[in-house]
Amino acid sequence: MTGHTRRLFAAELAHSYFNSSSRKTERVLGVSRDMVDLGLHELRTGIRCLENFSQRGNKKKKIDSQI
C-alpha cells in the first residue's frame, strides 16, 4: 500500500478510532502525522493530491560528450 491508498487508510482509521486526531494516530499506529493530516484533507475534500516520485532522490549526472 503506497501513496493515496495508504493516506486514505490512515485517515479512515484516524476518523473512526481517534476522533480525527493525527497526533493520537501517530502515537498509536506509528505513522507520520503529516501523512495522516494530508489523508484527512483528501478524505474531507474529495480531491486527491498528486505525488511527484520522479523528482525524489539523487539526480542523474549529465555526461559531457565533448570530453
Jmol script that loads the backbone (N, CA, C; Angstrom):
load data "model"
ATOM      1  N   MET A   1       0.847  -1.162   0.000  1.00  0.00           N
ATOM      2  CA  MET A   1       0.000   0.000   0.000  1.00  0.00           C
ATOM      3  C   MET A   1       0.910   1.248   0.000  1.00  0.00           C
ATOM      4  N   THR A   2       0.717   2.096  -0.982  1.00  0.00           N
ATOM      5  CA  THR A   2       1.534   3.301  -1.061  1.00  0.00           C
ATOM      6  C   THR A   2       0.682   4.494  -1.440  1.00  0.00           C
ATOM      7  N   GLY A   3       1.239   5.669  -1.211  1.00  0.00           N
ATOM      8  CA  GLY A   3       0.638   6.904  -1.688  1.00  0.00           C
ATOM      9  C   GLY A   3      -0.777   7.159  -1.205  1.00  0.00           C
ATOM     10  N   HIS A   4      -1.645   7.351  -2.169  1.00  0.00           N
ATOM     11  CA  HIS A   4      -3.026   7.755  -1.913  1.00  0.00           C
ATOM     12  C   HIS A   4      -3.785   6.721  -1.075  1.00  0.00           C
ATOM     13  N   THR A   5      -3.645   5.451  -1.387  1.00  0.00           N
ATOM     14  CA  THR A   5      -4.385   4.417  -0.649  1.00  0.00           C
ATOM     15  C   THR A   5      -3.930   4.345   0.810  1.00  0.00           C
ATOM     16  N   ARG A   6      -2.629   4.512   1.037  1.00  0.00           N
ATOM     17  CA  ARG A   6      -2.114   4.482   2.408  1.00  0.00           C
ATOM     18  C   ARG A   6      -2.625   5.677   3.211  1.00  0.00           C
ATOM     19  N   ARG A   7      -2.632   6.866   2.585  1.00  0.00           N
ATOM     20  CA  ARG A   7      -3.134   8.057   3.269  1.00  0.00           C
ATOM     21  C   ARG A   7      -4.613   7.924   3.594  1.00  0.00           C
ATOM     22  N   LEU A   8      -5.393   7.415   2.653  1.00  0.00           N
ATOM     23  CA  LEU A   8      -6.829   7.250   2.905  1.00  0.00           C
ATOM     24  C   LEU A   8      -7.089   6.236   4.014  1.00  0.00           C
ATOM     25  N   PHE A   9      -6.332   5.152   4.020  1.00  0.00           N
ATOM     26  CA  PHE A   9      -6.491   4.136   5.058  1.00  0.00           C
ATOM     27  C   PHE A   9      -6.178   4.729   6.434  1.00  0.00           C
ATOM     28  N   ALA A  10      -5.070   5.464   6.538  1.00  0.00           N
ATOM     29  CA  ALA A  10      -4.699   6.088   7.813  1.00  0.00           C
ATOM     30  C   ALA A  10      -5.737   7.131   8.226  1.00  0.00           C
ATOM     31  N   ALA A  11      -6.263   7.876   7.260  1.00  0.00           N
ATOM     32  CA  ALA A  11      -7.271   8.898   7.566  1.00  0.00           C
ATOM     33  C   ALA A  11      -8.570   8.267   8.043  1.00  0.00           C
ATOM     34  N   GLU A  12      -8.969   7.159   7.430  1.00  0.00           N
ATOM     35  CA  GLU A  12     -10.191   6.475   7.863  1.00  0.00           C
ATOM     36  C   GLU A  12     -10.031   5.918   9.271  1.00  0.00           C
ATOM     37  N   LEU A  13      -8.841   5.379   9.581  1.00  0.00           N
ATOM     38  CA  LEU A  13      -8.590   4.902  10.943  1.00  0.00           C
ATOM     39  C   LEU A  13      -8.610   6.059  11.932  1.00  0.00           C
ATOM     40  N   ALA A  14      -7.987   7.167  11.564  1.00  0.00           N
ATOM     41  CA  ALA A  14      -7.970   8.340  12.443  1.00  0.00           C
ATOM     42  C   ALA A  14      -9.378   8.860  12.672  1.00  0.00           C
ATOM     43  N   HIS A  15     -10.170   8.886  11.630  1.00  0.00           N
ATOM     44  CA  HIS A  15     -11.539   9.389  11.740  1.00  0.00           C
ATOM     45  C   HIS A  15     -12.402   8.453  12.589  1.00  0.00           C
ATOM     46  N   SER A  16     -12.249   7.145  12.383  1.00  0.00           N
ATOM     47  CA  SER A  16     -13.095   6.167  13.072  1.00  0.00           C
ATOM     48  C   SER A  16     -12.705   5.951  14.535  1.00  0.00           C
ATOM     49  N   TYR A  17     -11.394   5.827  14.790  1.00  0.00           N
ATOM     50  CA  TYR A  17     -10.957   5.407  16.116  1.00  0.00           C
ATOM     51  C   TYR A  17     -10.348   6.516  16.974  1.00  0.00           C
ATOM     52  N   PHE A  18      -9.828   7.568  16.351  1.00  0.00           N
ATOM     53  CA  PHE A  18      -9.089   8.579  17.104  1.00  0.00           C
ATOM     54  C   PHE A  18      -9.693   9.970  16.980  1.00  0.00           C
ATOM     55  N   ASN A  19     -10.972  10.056  16.648  1.00  0.00           N
ATOM     56  CA  ASN A  19     -11.684  11.329  16.583  1.00  0.00           C
ATOM     57  C   ASN A  19     -10.977  12.334  15.672  1.00  0.00           C
ATOM     58  N   SER A  20     -10.455  11.840  14.553  1.00  0.00           N
ATOM     59  CA  SER A  20      -9.739  12.638  13.538  1.00  0.00           C
ATOM     60  C   SER A  20      -8.505  13.340  14.094  1.00  0.00           C
ATOM     61  N   SER A  21      -7.890  12.767  15.111  1.00  0.00           N
ATOM     62  CA  SER A  21      -6.683  13.348  15.700  1.00  0.00           C
ATOM     63  C   SER A  21      -5.447  12.703  15.082  1.00  0.00           C
ATOM     64  N   SER A  22      -4.678  13.504  14.355  1.00  0.00           N
ATOM     65  CA  SER A  22      -3.476  12.966  13.725  1.00  0.00           C
ATOM     66  C   SER A  22      -2.397  12.664  14.764  1.00  0.00           C
ATOM     67  N   ARG A  23      -2.388  13.392  15.866  1.00  0.00           N
ATOM     68  CA  ARG A  23      -1.393  13.137  16.915  1.00  0.00           C
ATOM     69  C   ARG A  23      -1.613  11.787  17.594  1.00  0.00           C
ATOM     70  N   LYS A  24      -2.873  11.481  17.912  1.00  0.00           N
ATOM     71  CA  LYS A  24      -3.173  10.182  18.524  1.00  0.00           C
ATOM     72  C   LYS A  24      -2.880   9.054  17.543  1.00  0.00           C
ATOM     73  N   THR A  25      -3.222   9.264  16.277  1.00  0.00           N
ATOM     74  CA  THR A  25      -2.972   8.249  15.253  1.00  0.00           C
ATOM     75  C   THR A  25      -1.482   8.015  15.103  1.00  0.00           C
ATOM     76  N   GLU A  26      -0.699   9.080  15.112  1.00  0.00           N
ATOM     77  CA  GLU A  26       0.754   8.955  15.002  1.00  0.00           C
ATOM     78  C   GLU A  26       1.322   8.166  16.172  1.00  0.00           C
ATOM     79  N   ARG A  27       0.862   8.485  17.371  1.00  0.00           N
ATOM     80  CA  ARG A  27       1.395   7.836  18.566  1.00  0.00           C
ATOM     81  C   ARG A  27       1.038   6.354  18.610  1.00  0.00           C
ATOM     82  N   VAL A  28      -0.202   6.012  18.287  1.00  0.00           N
ATOM     83  CA  VAL A  28      -0.652   4.627  18.419  1.00  0.00           C
ATOM     84  C   VAL A  28      -0.198   3.763  17.244  1.00  0.00           C
ATOM     85  N   LEU A  29      -0.357   4.265  16.020  1.00  0.00           N
ATOM     86  CA  LEU A  29      -0.065   3.456  14.835  1.00  0.00           C
ATOM     87  C   LEU A  29       1.364   3.607  14.327  1.00  0.00           C
ATOM     88  N   GLY A  30       2.046   4.680  14.731  1.00  0.00           N
ATOM     89  CA  GLY A  30       3.420   4.883  14.291  1.00  0.00           C
ATOM     90  C   GLY A  30       3.539   5.376  12.859  1.00  0.00           C
ATOM     91  N   VAL A  31       2.548   6.091  12.384  1.00  0.00           N
ATOM     92  CA  VAL A  31       2.603   6.656  11.034  1.00  0.00           C
ATOM     93  C   VAL A  31       2.860   8.157  11.137  1.00  0.00           C
ATOM     94  N   SER A  32       3.257   8.751  10.035  1.00  0.00           N
ATOM     95  CA  SER A  32       3.579  10.170  10.010  1.00  0.00           C
ATOM     96  C   SER A  32       2.331  11.023  10.218  1.00  0.00           C
ATOM     97  N   ARG A  33       2.462  12.019  11.078  1.00  0.00           N
ATOM     98  CA  ARG A  33       1.346  12.932  11.335  1.00  0.00           C
ATOM     99  C   ARG A  33       1.004  13.733  10.083  1.00  0.00           C
ATOM    100  N   ASP A  34       2.017  14.116   9.319  1.00  0.00           N
ATOM    101  CA  ASP A  34       1.771  14.862   8.078  1.00  0.00           C
ATOM    102  C   ASP A  34       0.985  14.020   7.078  1.00  0.00           C
ATOM    103  N   MET A  35       1.307  12.721   7.014  1.00  0.00           N
ATOM    104  CA  MET A  35       0.586  11.833   6.111  1.00  0.00           C
ATOM    105  C   MET A  35      -0.880  11.716   6.527  1.00  0.00           C
ATOM    106  N   VAL A  36      -1.122  11.606   7.816  1.00  0.00           N
ATOM    107  CA  VAL A  36      -2.496  11.496   8.312  1.00  0.00           C
ATOM    108  C   VAL A  36      -3.257  12.789   8.044  1.00  0.00           C
ATOM    109  N   ASP A  37      -2.609  13.939   8.276  1.00  0.00           N
ATOM    110  CA  ASP A  37      -3.256  15.224   8.003  1.00  0.00           C
ATOM    111  C   ASP A  37      -3.620  15.361   6.532  1.00  0.00           C
ATOM    112  N   LEU A  38      -2.701  14.977   5.651  1.00  0.00           N
ATOM    113  CA  LEU A  38      -2.980  15.056   4.220  1.00  0.00           C
ATOM    114  C   LEU A  38      -4.100  14.095   3.836  1.00  0.00           C
ATOM    115  N   GLY A  39      -4.098  12.895   4.412  1.00  0.00           N
ATOM    116  CA  GLY A  39      -5.163  11.938   4.142  1.00  0.00           C
ATOM    117  C   GLY A  39      -6.516  12.426   4.630  1.00  0.00           C
ATOM    118  N   LEU A  40      -6.544  13.049   5.807  1.00  0.00           N
ATOM    119  CA  LEU A  40      -7.802  13.610   6.315  1.00  0.00           C
ATOM    120  C   LEU A  40      -8.299  14.731   5.408  1.00  0.00           C
ATOM    121  N   HIS A  41      -7.372  15.536   4.909  1.00  0.00           N
ATOM    122  CA  HIS A  41      -7.751  16.616   3.991  1.00  0.00           C
ATOM    123  C   HIS A  41      -8.310  16.039   2.687  1.00  0.00           C
ATOM    124  N   GLU A  42      -7.661  15.004   2.160  1.00  0.00           N
ATOM    125  CA  GLU A  42      -8.151  14.356   0.938  1.00  0.00           C
ATOM    126  C   GLU A  42      -9.515  13.728   1.174  1.00  0.00           C
ATOM    127  N   LEU A  43      -9.702  13.113   2.315  1.00  0.00           N
ATOM    128  CA  LEU A  43     -10.974  12.478   2.640  1.00  0.00           C
ATOM    129  C   LEU A  43     -12.086  13.513   2.785  1.00  0.00           C
ATOM    130  N   ARG A  44     -11.773  14.635   3.405  1.00  0.00           N
ATOM    131  CA  ARG A  44     -12.763  15.685   3.635  1.00  0.00           C
ATOM    132  C   ARG A  44     -13.157  16.397   2.340  1.00  0.00           C
ATOM    133  N   THR A  45     -12.173  16.706   1.489  1.00  0.00           N
ATOM    134  CA  THR A  45     -12.457  17.479   0.278  1.00  0.00           C
ATOM    135  C   THR A  45     -12.810  16.618  -0.919  1.00  0.00           C
ATOM    136  N   GLY A  46     -12.321  15.385  -0.937  1.00  0.00           N
ATOM    137  CA  GLY A  46     -12.546  14.529  -2.097  1.00  0.00           C
ATOM    138  C   GLY A  46     -11.572  14.781  -3.226  1.00  0.00           C
ATOM    139  N   ILE A  47     -10.580  15.643  -2.989  1.00  0.00           N
ATOM    140  CA  ILE A  47      -9.574  15.953  -4.004  1.00  0.00           C
ATOM    141  C   ILE A  47      -8.298  15.203  -3.660  1.00  0.00           C
ATOM    142  N   ARG A  48      -7.772  14.460  -4.632  1.00  0.00           N
ATOM    143  CA  ARG A  48      -6.580  13.656  -4.420  1.00  0.00           C
ATOM    144  C   ARG A  48      -5.331  14.480  -4.728  1.00  0.00           C
ATOM    145  N   CYS A  49      -4.369  14.463  -3.815  1.00  0.00           N
ATOM    146  CA  CYS A  49      -3.097  15.153  -4.031  1.00  0.00           C
ATOM    147  C   CYS A  49      -2.179  14.242  -4.841  1.00  0.00           C
ATOM    148  N   LEU A  50      -1.476  14.821  -5.782  1.00  0.00           N
ATOM    149  CA  LEU A  50      -0.599  14.049  -6.653  1.00  0.00           C
ATOM    150  C   LEU A  50       0.775  13.895  -6.027  1.00  0.00           C
ATOM    151  N   GLU A  51       1.398  12.742  -6.277  1.00  0.00           N
ATOM    152  CA  GLU A  51       2.761  12.509  -5.832  1.00  0.00           C
ATOM    153  C   GLU A  51       3.702  12.844  -6.979  1.00  0.00           C
ATOM    154  N   ASN A  52       4.927  13.196  -6.638  1.00  0.00           N
ATOM    155  CA  ASN A  52       5.925  13.508  -7.652  1.00  0.00           C
ATOM    156  C   ASN A  52       7.162  12.658  -7.375  1.00  0.00           C
ATOM    157  N   PHE A  53       7.029  11.345  -7.515  1.00  0.00           N
ATOM    158  CA  PHE A  53       8.095  10.420  -7.176  1.00  0.00           C
ATOM    159  C   PHE A  53       9.312  10.581  -8.076  1.00  0.00           C
ATOM    160  N   SER A  54       9.110  11.019  -9.311  1.00  0.00           N
ATOM    161  CA  SER A  54      10.228  11.123 -10.246  1.00  0.00           C
ATOM    162  C   SER A  54      11.222  12.211  -9.842  1.00  0.00           C
ATOM    163  N   GLN A  55      10.818  13.169  -9.042  1.00  0.00           N
ATOM    164  CA  GLN A  55      11.711  14.247  -8.632  1.00  0.00           C
ATOM    165  C   GLN A  55      12.422  13.966  -7.313  1.00  0.00           C
ATOM    166  N   ARG A  56      12.189  12.812  -6.708  1.00  0.00           N
ATOM    167  CA  ARG A  56      12.830  12.476  -5.439  1.00  0.00           C
ATOM    168  C   ARG A  56      14.141  11.748  -5.679  1.00  0.00           C
ATOM    169  N   GLY A  57      14.996  11.764  -4.693  1.00  0.00           N
ATOM    170  CA  GLY A  57      16.236  11.005  -4.748  1.00  0.00           C
ATOM    171  C   GLY A  57      17.342  11.716  -5.505  1.00  0.00           C
ATOM    172  N   ASN A  58      18.415  10.966  -5.758  1.00  0.00           N
ATOM    173  CA  ASN A  58      19.562  11.526  -6.466  1.00  0.00           C
ATOM    174  C   ASN A  58      19.232  11.728  -7.931  1.00  0.00           C
ATOM    175  N   LYS A  59      19.732  12.820  -8.478  1.00  0.00           N
ATOM    176  CA  LYS A  59      19.507  13.112  -9.884  1.00  0.00           C
ATOM    177  C   LYS A  59      20.627  12.489 -10.712  1.00  0.00           C
ATOM    178  N   LYS A  60      20.322  12.090 -11.933  1.00  0.00           N
ATOM    179  CA  LYS A  60      21.337  11.529 -12.812  1.00  0.00           C
ATOM    180  C   LYS A  60      22.279  12.634 -13.264  1.00  0.00           C
ATOM    181  N   LYS A  61      23.545  12.279 -13.354  1.00  0.00           N
ATOM    182  CA  LYS A  61      24.538  13.259 -13.779  1.00  0.00           C
ATOM    183  C   LYS A  61      24.503  13.405 -15.285  1.00  0.00           C
ATOM    184  N   LYS A  62      24.738  14.615 -15.718  1.00  0.00           N
ATOM    185  CA  LYS A  62      24.778  14.891 -17.138  1.00  0.00           C
ATOM    186  C   LYS A  62      26.200  14.635 -17.630  1.00  0.00           C
ATOM    187  N   ILE A  63      26.338  13.818 -18.650  1.00  0.00           N
ATOM    188  CA  ILE A  63      27.655  13.473 -19.178  1.00  0.00           C
ATOM    189  C   ILE A  63      27.961  14.391 -20.354  1.00  0.00           C
ATOM    190  N   ASP A  64      29.133  15.037 -20.291  1.00  0.00           N
ATOM    191  CA  ASP A  64      29.549  15.931 -21.368  1.00  0.00           C
ATOM    192  C   ASP A  64      30.189  15.086 -22.462  1.00  0.00           C
ATOM    193  N   SER A  65      29.625  15.093 -23.645  1.00  0.00           N
ATOM    194  CA  SER A  65      30.105  14.247 -24.744  1.00  0.00           C
ATOM    195  C   SER A  65      31.324  14.830 -25.443  1.00  0.00           C
ATOM    196  N   GLN A  66      31.747  16.035 -25.115  1.00  0.00           N
ATOM    197  CA  GLN A  66      32.886  16.659 -25.779  1.00  0.00           C
ATOM    198  C   GLN A  66      34.208  16.331 -25.106  1.00  0.00           C
ATOM    199  N   ILE A  67      34.186  15.619 -24.023  1.00  0.00           N
ATOM    200  CA  ILE A  67      35.436  15.292 -23.312  1.00  0.00           C
ATOM    201  C   ILE A  67      36.142  14.151 -23.984  1.00  0.00           C
TER     202      ILE A  67
END
end "model"
wireframe off; spacefill off
backbone 0.3
color backbone group
